[in-house]
């Protein structure tokens, strides 16, 4: 077998030629590592782990809390597709359900549980809506309580109303200080104030029995 021997001068020449490259590669890797270590605390995880956002906000679901301002007051909880979607500076809101409190921007203290509950609310405060589309049209009304599908459905600016039951006070728009307990109770009241309706269809102008 024939062996090929390189002269020492040639070996030294190649060694000197490639040594700077090795040093440069090592330097680049070392600097990159240092940059990553120093920068890692400055950037949040995307998406945040377990739905946790800055300022004690929690969002679970596609586009939940989508418009949240990073310098807002926080403490919002949004669970569901586009829940609290438009919220920017509103705080201490709870929205559970697709589209719940969708249009809220500055409203605070809202509690909505159900599909599109409190959907149109923008700046109203301290409302409670439990049920599909409960308080759906509310925009600036405050301190209303609606429990039941479509309860206080069309309320926009009315305040201090309590509606418990399917479609209770459903067509009330600007009325305030009304109480309706039972399905469709006072459902056709639109702008009246200080009414109390207890029982199925109470205080409605129509009389027929849908239960049969």
C-alpha positions as CSV (number, residue, x, y, z in Angstrom):
1,X,0.0,0.0,0.0
2,X,1.4,3.4,-0.9
3,X,1.2,6.1,1.7
4,X,1.0,9.8,0.9
5,X,2.9,11.9,3.3
6,X,2.2,15.7,3.6
7,X,5.1,18.0,4.4
8,X,4.8,19.7,7.8
9,X,4.8,23.1,6.1
10,X,1.6,22.2,4.2
11,X,-0.1,20.9,7.3
12,X,0.7,24.1,9.3
13,X,-0.5,26.2,6.3
14,X,-4.0,24.5,6.3
15,X,-4.2,24.6,10.1
16,X,-3.5,28.3,10.2
17,X,-6.0,29.0,7.4
18,X,-9.0,27.3,9.0
19,X,-8.3,28.1,12.6
20,X,-9.9,31.6,12.4
21,X,-13.1,30.1,11.0
22,X,-13.4,27.7,14.0
23,X,-12.9,30.6,16.4
24,X,-15.5,32.7,14.5
25,X,-18.1,29.9,14.5
26,X,-17.6,29.4,18.2
27,X,-17.9,33.1,18.9
28,X,-21.1,33.4,16.9
29,X,-22.7,30.5,18.8
30,X,-21.6,31.8,22.2
31,X,-22.9,35.3,21.5
32,X,-26.2,33.9,20.2
33,X,-26.6,31.8,23.4
34,X,-26.0,34.9,25.6
35,X,-28.5,37.0,23.6
36,X,-31.2,34.3,24.0
37,X,-30.6,33.9,27.7
38,X,-30.8,37.7,28.3
39,X,-33.8,38.2,26.0
40,X,-36.0,35.4,27.2
41,X,-37.5,37.2,30.2
42,X,-38.5,40.1,28.0
43,X,-40.9,38.2,25.8
44,X,-44.1,36.4,26.8
45,X,-45.0,33.0,25.6
46,X,-47.3,32.9,22.6
47,X,-49.9,31.7,23.4
48,X,-49.6,32.2,27.1
49,X,-49.6,29.0,29.1
50,X,-53.1,27.9,30.2
51,X,-54.7,31.1,28.9
52,X,-52.9,33.4,31.3
53,X,-52.3,37.0,30.1
54,X,-50.8,40.0,31.9
55,X,-52.8,41.9,34.5
56,X,-54.6,38.9,35.7
57,X,-56.5,38.3,32.5
58,X,-57.5,34.8,31.4
59,X,-58.6,33.9,27.9
60,X,-59.5,30.4,26.6
61,X,-60.9,30.0,23.1
62,X,-60.2,31.4,19.6
63,X,-60.1,35.2,19.6
64,X,-61.1,35.4,23.2
65,X,-60.1,38.8,24.6
66,X,-58.7,39.5,21.1
67,X,-58.5,43.3,21.5
68,X,-57.2,43.5,25.0
69,X,-55.0,46.5,25.7
70,X,-51.8,45.5,27.4
71,X,-52.0,48.5,29.7
72,X,-55.6,47.9,30.7
73,X,-56.8,47.3,34.3
74,X,-57.3,43.6,33.7
75,X,-58.8,40.8,35.8
76,X,-61.0,39.7,32.9
77,X,-62.0,36.1,32.3
78,X,-63.1,35.1,28.8
79,X,-63.9,31.5,27.9
80,X,-65.3,30.6,24.5
81,X,-65.0,31.7,20.8
82,X,-64.7,35.5,20.6
83,X,-65.7,36.0,24.2
84,X,-65.0,39.6,25.2
85,X,-63.6,40.0,21.7
86,X,-63.7,43.8,21.5
87,X,-62.7,44.5,25.2
88,X,-59.9,46.9,25.4
89,X,-59.9,48.6,28.9
90,X,-62.9,46.9,30.5
91,X,-62.0,45.2,33.7
92,X,-63.3,42.5,36.1
93,X,-65.6,41.0,33.4
94,X,-66.5,37.3,33.2
95,X,-67.7,36.0,29.8
96,X,-68.4,32.3,29.2
97,X,-69.8,31.3,25.9
98,X,-69.3,32.0,22.2
99,X,-69.6,35.7,21.6
100,X,-70.4,36.5,25.2
101,X,-69.9,40.3,25.8
102,X,-68.5,40.5,22.3
103,X,-68.7,44.3,21.8
104,X,-67.7,45.4,25.3
105,X,-64.9,48.0,25.2
106,X,-65.0,49.8,28.6
107,X,-67.7,48.1,30.6
108,X,-66.7,46.6,33.9
109,X,-68.0,44.1,36.3
110,X,-70.1,42.2,33.7
111,X,-71.1,38.6,34.2
112,X,-72.3,36.7,31.1
113,X,-72.9,33.0,30.8
114,X,-74.3,31.7,27.5
115,X,-74.1,32.1,23.8
116,X,-74.0,35.8,22.9
117,X,-75.1,36.9,26.4
118,X,-74.6,40.6,26.7
119,X,-73.3,40.5,23.1
120,X,-73.9,44.2,22.3
121,X,-72.7,45.7,25.6
122,X,-70.1,48.5,25.1
123,X,-69.9,50.5,28.3
124,X,-72.6,49.2,30.5
125,X,-71.5,48.1,34.0
126,X,-72.3,45.4,36.6
127,X,-74.9,43.5,34.5
128,X,-75.6,39.8,35.0
129,X,-76.8,37.8,32.0
130,X,-77.2,34.0,32.2
131,X,-78.7,32.2,29.2
132,X,-78.5,32.3,25.5
133,X,-78.7,35.9,24.2
134,X,-79.7,37.2,27.6
135,X,-79.4,41.0,27.6
136,X,-78.2,40.6,24.0
137,X,-78.9,44.2,22.8
138,X,-77.8,46.0,26.0
139,X,-75.3,48.7,25.2
140,X,-75.0,51.1,28.1
141,X,-77.6,49.9,30.5
142,X,-76.2,49.0,34.0
143,X,-77.1,46.8,37.0
144,X,-79.6,44.6,35.2
145,X,-80.1,40.9,36.0
146,X,-81.4,38.6,33.3
147,X,-81.6,34.8,33.8
148,X,-83.1,32.8,31.0
149,X,-82.9,32.5,27.3
150,X,-83.7,35.9,25.7
151,X,-84.4,37.5,29.0
152,X,-84.1,41.3,28.6
153,X,-83.2,40.5,25.0
154,X,-83.8,43.9,23.5
155,X,-82.8,46.1,26.5
156,X,-80.4,48.8,25.4
157,X,-80.2,51.5,28.0
158,X,-82.6,50.4,30.7
159,X,-81.2,50.1,34.2
160,X,-81.9,48.1,37.4
161,X,-84.2,45.6,35.7
162,X,-84.6,42.0,36.9
163,X,-85.9,39.4,34.5
164,X,-85.9,35.7,35.4
165,X,-87.5,33.3,32.9
166,X,-87.5,32.6,29.2
167,X,-88.0,35.9,27.3
168,X,-88.9,37.7,30.5
169,X,-88.9,41.5,29.8
170,X,-87.7,40.4,26.3
171,X,-88.9,43.4,24.4
172,X,-88.1,46.0,27.0
173,X,-85.7,48.6,25.5
174,X,-85.3,51.6,27.7
175,X,-87.5,50.7,30.7
176,X,-85.9,50.7,34.2
177,X,-86.7,49.4,37.6
178,X,-88.9,46.5,36.3
179,X,-89.1,43.1,37.8
180,X,-90.4,40.1,35.8
181,X,-90.4,36.6,37.3
182,X,-91.5,33.7,35.0
183,X,-91.4,32.8,31.3
184,X,-92.6,35.7,29.1
185,X,-93.5,37.8,32.1
186,X,-93.9,41.4,31.0
187,X,-92.2,40.4,27.8
188,X,-94.0,43.1,25.7
189,X,-93.2,46.0,28.0
190,X,-91.0,48.3,26.0
191,X,-90.3,51.6,27.8
192,X,-92.4,51.2,31.0
193,X,-90.8,51.8,34.4
194,X,-91.4,50.4,37.9
195,X,-93.5,47.4,36.9
196,X,-93.6,44.0,38.7
197,X,-94.8,40.9,36.9
198,X,-95.0,37.5,38.5
199,X,-96.2,34.5,36.6
200,X,-96.2,33.2,33.0
201,X,-97.1,36.0,30.6
202,X,-97.9,38.4,33.4
203,X,-98.6,42.0,32.4
204,X,-98.8,41.2,28.7
205,X,-101.7,42.5,26.5
206,X,-102.2,39.2,24.7
207,X,-104.0,36.3,26.3
208,X,-103.4,32.8,25.0
209,X,-101.9,29.7,26.4
210,X,-98.8,28.4,24.5
211,X,-98.3,25.6,27.0
212,X,-100.9,23.3,25.5
